[in-house]
Amino acid sequence: MDSETINTVLELLVAPLQAALPQPTEVVLHDLQRIPNTVRAIAGDVTRRRIGDPPTDKLLERLAVGDYRHEIGYRSQLPDGRILQSTTIIYTDRNGHAAAALCLNADVSAWVSLRSVMDRFVLGFDGTSAHPSSLDRDRPSPDGPRGTRDSEYFPHSVEELSARLVDAAIASIGVPVIKMRKEQKIQVVAELERRGFFLVKQAAESAAAALSVTRFTIYNYLNQISGTAEETSDTAAETA
């Protein structure tokens, strides 16, 4: 099917699917032909998003690298501390292009708290089970995430998504922008590209403002990054 047909069919399923699932659960349909305003239909209010809101940072990153695999039952956490069990199913059109993402977010905070209480009651110590659940294994620690996936971010506007991606990319370098050399700014741009930042409208302008350079400098950095990637690919092919 073509992208519009896929989205039209899935849109009809959003509300009935949400009603059939244990609550509180949210079902979101992202139309991946409408980046960055991808939320096409939503039922439930777990993340308090609305139609026209952008995709999560993780979904955008997956689109950038062409990773269209389904992810079932992974852990996410909202800024207010609520724990979610999430699922993302990506649908491709007849040409193999990403068409839609159907996402389920169940707030399991109450169950996690109940499990902790039961562990303390039954095991008689700090509530840490000898056989932690997948949600526990994915719980972030002060030293960084211990699970297989970082916590997902659920933005409510394109500006919020852009700011989040820029802040994360700058933080990954570990140097304040005012002290960055050209090479480090190129690293920031490379990280932004990896995260799918440049799929968002006016991304070059936002990156330029954050790095205190011009929009044309950002394009030059992207060209340099692309050239380096092509050179690396050619070298690998020759070695093989």
N, C-alpha and C positions, 0 to 999 in steps of 0.2 A: 504494500500500500504506500501511497505518498504521505508526506508528513502531515498535511492538513487532515486527511482521513483518519490517520492514527490518533491525532489529538482529539478529533471530534468524537470518536468512539470512546476513548478513555475519559473524556469529559463527562460523558453520561454515567460513568461508573463511580465517580468520585464520591458523591453524596451517599449512594446505597452502600458502598464499601465501608465508608466511615461509620454508618449506622449499624453495620453488621459486626464491627470489631469491638472488642472490650474497650471500655472508656476509662480514662480520657485518652483518645487517639485522634490524630490529625492525618488527613489524606491530602496530598498536594500534587497537582499536575503541573509540571513545567513544560511549556512549549519551547523547545530548544531552537526554534527558528526565530524567536523573539528576544534574543539576548540584547540588552540585559534585563528587560522586564518580562521574565519568563513565567511567572506564576499566572497560569491561565484559569485554574479552578482550584478551590480549596474548601474543605469541609472540616470543621473542628477549629479549636482556638489554642492549641498547645503552644505554638511559637508566636501567636498574635500577628501573623502576616496576613496580607490581603492580596487580592488580584492586582497584578501589575508590579509586585515586588520582585527583586532580583533573585538569582539562584544563590545557594550557599557557596562559601569559598571552596569547599571540597568538590562540589559538583562542577563548578567552573574550572577547577584545576584538571579534573578528569576529562572534560571536554577538550581542553587545550592539548592534552597528550593523546587523545583518541582512545581513552580507556572506557569502553562501553560495557564492561562486565557488570552483572548484577551484584549488589552487596546486600546480604540478608542478615538482619538482626545485629547490627553493630551498635556500639555505644556512642552517644553524644551527650553533651551537658550544656544547659543554658546558662547565661550569665548569672541568673538568680539561684543557681545551684541545683535546679531540677535535673534529674537524670532521665534520659530518653533511650529507648531501644528503637533504632531506626532501620529502615529498609529502603534502598534505592534500586528501582528497576528501570533500566534504560532501553528504550525502543528505537530501532533504526528503520529507516525507510527502505524502499526496494533498491536504492542505490548504495546502501550501506552507511548513509549519513545519520547522525544522531537526530532523532525527530522529537522525542518526548522522554521525560523522566517522571515516573510515578513513585512518589515518596510517602512512606508511612512513618509517623513519629508517635510512639506511645510513651506517655509519661509514666515511668515505672518507679518513681521516687518512693512512693508509699510501700511498694513491695521490697525495695532495697532496704528501707528502714525496718520493715517487719522482719526481714531475714536477719538483720544485725541483732535485733532484740532476741529472736529465737536462738541465734548462735550463743549469745551471752547466757541465756537461760539454760540451754542444753549442754553447752561445752564448758561453761563455768570460767571462761577467761575473757580476753579482750574482744571476743566476737569474731576473730579471724578464723575462718574455717580452714581445715587442712586441704579442702578441695574447693577453691574459690570458683565462683561462677565466671562466665565470660564477661559479665558486666564489671565484676571486681578486677579482673585481669586487665581490663581496659581503662581502669580509673587512673587519671593523671596523678603523678606524684610531684613533689617540689622540684625534683631533678629532671622532670620531663615525663612524657607519656610512656607508660610501661607496656601498653597494649599495641595492637597492630595498626591502630588508627588514631590520629590526633582528634580532639574534639572538634565537631563541626560548628560553624558559625552561621546563624540564621539572620541575615540582614533584613531591614525593613525598607531600605532605599538604596538606589545605585550609589549615592554619595557615601553612605555608611559602608557599603561593600568595598568601594574604592579605597576609602581611608583605612579600612582594616587590612587590605592587601598591601598597601604602601607601608603601613607601620610594621607589619610582619616582615616584609622584605628588608627594610632598613635595619630592623632589630637583628636579623640573621647575620648581618655584617659585623655588628658589634662596635661600630664607630659612629659618632654623631655626624650628621650631614655636613656641618660646618668644617669638620676636620677630614672629610673624605677626599681621597685622591681620585683622579679620573678612573683608574682601574677599579676602585671600590664602587664607584657610581655605576660602572658597567656591570659589576656583579649584582648590584641592586636591580638593574633593568633586566638582567638575565633571570633573576629570581622571579620578578614580576611576570615575565613572559612565561616561565614554567607554570606559574599559578593561574594563567589564563587572563591576567589583568588586561591585556591589550585586546581582548574580545569585547571589552566594555567601551561604550562611546566616550569620546573625549579623554581616553586613557593617557594619551601622550601629553596632553596639557596638564593633567593631574600629576603625572610623574615628573614633568619638568618643574612644576611649582614646588613639589616636595624636595627635589634635589637641587634647586636653585640653578637650573640651567634652562636653555631655550627648548622649545618643542622640536626644533630641527636638530638639536644636539641629541635628543632622545632617539630620533630616527637614525642618526648616525651611529649611535650605540647599538641599535637593533641591527643595522646593516653589518656592523663589526661582529656582533654575536652570531648572526646568520652565516657570515663568511667563515668564522672559526669553526662552526658546526659542520659546514660543507667540507672544509679542509680536513677536519678530523675524520669525517666519513670517507673521504677519498683515500686518506692514508690507511685507514683500516682495511679498505677494499684491496689496496695494493699489497698490504701485508698478508692478507688472506690468499 
